[in-house]
Amino acid sequence: MFLNYFALFLIIFVILVVVYGIVFIHDIPYKIAEKREHPHKDAIYAAGWVSLFTLHAIWPFLWIWATMYQKDRGYGFGALKQKEEALEQQVKGLTDELASLRQQVATLTKTDGGAN
């Protein structure tokens, strides 16, 4: 009789450990996103639960999604953004210089009277 209860306890214990283990494993991408202060951490958390019902098909993509984000540089496009800002500054400077040159040309043509 003792072995029957022990076997029942063991079956229940194993089932609980397996279920808890699966939930714990599917929570790993959320933990990564939370540690990195990911802006989509709530979506990753919800998608982790959806992954349980899709037979874990999207779980590897959640892992990738969570690990791609870095707090200091976002998704890795920080250098591109800095280059873009530098180019915008350069274009603004060139536009201002062009406007100044046009004004100088207009002033010169007015003082010369357009004579040639």
N, C-alpha and C positions, 0 to 999 in steps of 0.2 A: 504494500500500500504506500509506503514511504517513497519507493521508486517512481510510482505513478505521479505523485505530487511533485517530486523533484523534476521529473521529465516535463510536466506541465509548466512548472516555474522556469525551467531552462528554455522551453520553446517561447514562452512569453518574453523572457529576457532577451533572447536572440532577436526576436521580431522588433522589440523596442530599440535595441542597439542599431539594427539595420536601418530602421526608419529614421532615427535620430542622426545616424551617420549620413544618410542621403540628404537630409535637410541641412546638416552642417556643411557638407561638401558644396551644395548648391548656394550656400550663403557666402562662399569665398569671394566671388566677384564683387558682391556688395561690400564686404569688408575691405577689399582693395580700394574700391571707389570711395568709401568713407575715409580711409586713411589718406588718400590723395586729394580729398576735398573735391571730388568730381561733381560737376554741375548736374549730371544726370543720374546721381546715385539712387534716387527714388525709382527711376525707370529701370535701372539695372536690378534693383531689388524685386520689383514687380515681374520683370522678365525672368528672373530666377525661379519664381513660383510657376510661371507659365511653362518654363522649361521642364518642370516636374511632370506636367501633363502632356508634353510633347515628346516624351521618352528621351529627354536630355539632348535633343537635337540642336538646340540653340545655345546650350551651355558653353561650349568653347568660344562662340562668338561674344558671349557676355564677358568672358575672361579677357579676350582681346580688347573689347570696348572699355573695360575698366582699367586695363593696364596702359592703354595708349595715352591717357590724359596725365599730364604733369602740371602741378600747380604753377610753377614758374614760367612755363612756356606753352601751356595749353596742349593742343594735340600735335605739337612739334612744328607749327608753322610760325613760330615767333620770329625767326630770322627773316622769313619772307615778309612778315608784317613790318619789320624794321626797315627792310630794303624799300618796301612800298612807301613808307612814310618819308624816307630820305629822297626818293624820286619825286614825291609830291612837293617837298620843300624845294627841290632843284627846279621843278617846272614852275612853281610859284615865283622863284627868284628870276628865272628866265623871262617869264611873262611880265614881271615888273620892269625888268631891264629893257624889254622890247617896247613897252609903253613909253618909257623914258626916252628911248632913241627916236621913236615916232614923234614924240613931242618936240625933241630937238630939231628933227628934220622939218617939221611944220614951222617951227620958229625961224629956222634958217631960210626957208623958202619965202616966208612973209617979209623978212628983212631984206632979202635980195630982190624982192619984188617979182620974183619969178623970171628975171631977165637973163637971157642967154641967147 
